[in-house]
Amino acid sequence: MEESKKTYKVNKGKCLGCGSCALSCPEGSEMDIDGKAKIISSAKVEECGGVDLCPYGAIEVINGDEPEETEE
């Protein structure tokens, strides 16, 4: 079964600019000129731990196979 691709982004409002993600996953994220993190490879971020890469919850999935919260 083929893996579904997820796309990650950094929520700049939650990002503290600590650099934790860039240190843990230098091929997936780096620090931007604004002092906040940015994703350079969603595939690498997925390999490194995805949303759990950021201790402050600033890395988010913007598409992929994670279900949206819905009322049934």
C-alpha positions in Angstrom: 0.0 0.0 0.0 1.4 3.4 -1.0 1.9 6.0 1.7 -0.3 9.0 1.4 1.6 12.3 1.3 1.2 14.9 4.0 2.0 18.5 3.7 3.3 20.3 6.8 3.4 24.0 7.6 4.6 26.0 10.5 2.0 28.0 12.4 4.0 31.2 12.8 1.7 32.3 15.6 2.7 29.3 17.7 6.3 29.1 16.7 8.6 30.5 19.4 11.7 30.3 17.2 13.5 27.9 19.5 15.0 25.9 16.7 14.1 22.6 18.2 12.7 21.3 14.9 15.6 22.5 12.8 18.1 20.7 15.2 16.0 17.5 15.3 15.3 17.4 11.6 17.7 19.7 9.6 16.7 18.1 6.3 13.0 18.9 7.0 13.0 22.3 8.6 15.1 25.3 9.0 15.0 28.7 10.6 13.6 31.4 8.3 14.8 35.1 8.2 11.9 36.1 10.5 13.4 34.0 13.3 10.6 31.4 12.9 10.9 27.8 11.6 9.9 26.9 8.0 9.3 23.5 6.4 11.7 22.7 3.6 10.7 19.0 3.1 7.4 17.6 4.3 8.6 14.1 3.5 11.6 14.5 5.8 9.4 16.1 8.6 7.2 13.0 8.3 10.2 10.8 8.8 11.4 12.8 11.8 8.1 12.6 13.6 5.7 15.0 11.9 3.7 17.3 14.2 5.5 15.8 17.2 8.7 17.5 16.0 7.6 20.7 17.6 7.3 20.8 21.4 5.0 23.8 21.1 2.6 22.4 18.5 3.6 24.9 15.8 4.0 22.2 13.1 0.6 21.3 11.5 -0.7 19.1 8.7 -2.4 21.1 6.0 -3.5 18.0 4.0 -3.1 14.3 4.2 -4.9 11.3 5.6 -5.6 12.6 9.1 -9.3 12.8 9.6 -11.0 16.1 10.2 -13.0 16.5 13.4 -16.6 15.9 12.3 -19.9 15.6 14.2 -21.7 12.4 13.4 
